[in-house]
Amino acid sequence: QVQLVESGGGLVQRGGSLRLSCVASGSISSIYGMGWYRQAPGKERELVANIRGGGSTTYADSVKGRSTISRDNSKNTVYLQMNSLKPEDTAVYYCNAEAVPWDYWGQGTQVTVSS
């Protein structure tokens, strides 16, 4: 089992920044990638960014250039730094761990960007 605990969400004005954190615990060795997804009201959950074991990263086009995913293996933590936030970034952000034999999800953290 893997447990994921997110933090760092909140209310921010357009153009502002937030850093989300996700701490993993439990069967850490089963994890081969971690990432962030988001789900806005009435929309499907979508990938924001992920980072794999070799350090390779993937970003959604909507956040590319404005967001950076990183990890601190010593703290079992993955971060998502989001800059130049827009109202359309408003969503619940979920941490995801790609693991064997299945993925795990955090409880979500709300990000609200006011205009």
C-alpha positions, -999 to 999 in steps of 0.1 A, spaced: 0 0 0 10 36 -7 -4 66 11 -2 101 -5 -8 133 13 -11 165 -6 -7 201 6 -2 236 -7 -35 243 -23 -55 275 -17 -69 307 -31 -46 329 -53 -52 358 -76 -46 356 -114 -9 357 -121 0 343 -87 20 312 -78 15 281 -57 36 251 -48 18 218 -42 35 191 -23 28 153 -21 44 131 4 44 94 -2 46 67 25 42 30 26 55 7 -2 77 34 -17 97 8 -37 67 -1 -57 65 34 -72 79 41 -106 64 74 -113 45 102 -97 24 130 -110 -4 155 -106 -38 154 -121 -66 179 -118 -104 179 -121 -125 210 -125 -163 209 -119 -181 192 -147 -149 181 -164 -129 149 -165 -97 144 -145 -67 153 -166 -29 150 -163 -11 181 -153 24 167 -151 43 136 -141 79 126 -134 93 91 -139 121 72 -123 148 85 -147 137 120 -142 118 124 -174 88 147 -172 56 152 -191 34 183 -190 0 191 -202 1 218 -230 -21 240 -208 5 243 -181 37 239 -201 61 268 -194 42 278 -163 46 248 -141 75 226 -129 73 192 -114 102 180 -92 109 155 -66 130 150 -35 137 113 -31 151 118 3 118 131 15 96 109 -7 80 141 -19 70 154 -53 63 191 -59 43 210 -85 54 247 -88 27 266 -106 33 302 -118 13 327 -138 -19 310 -126 -51 316 -145 -88 312 -135 -90 281 -157 -64 264 -135 -90 263 -108 -96 226 -99 -90 199 -73 -54 187 -78 -47 151 -71 -14 134 -65 -9 102 -83 17 74 -78 22 49 -106 31 17 -88 30 -20 -91 5 -35 -92 -18 -4 -94 -18 33 -91 -26 53 -59 -43 86 -54 -42 113 -28 -73 129 -14 -69 161 -35 -62 197 -27 -83 226 -40 -67 253 -61 -88 284 -68 -76 312 -90 -96 344 -88 -98 368 -116 
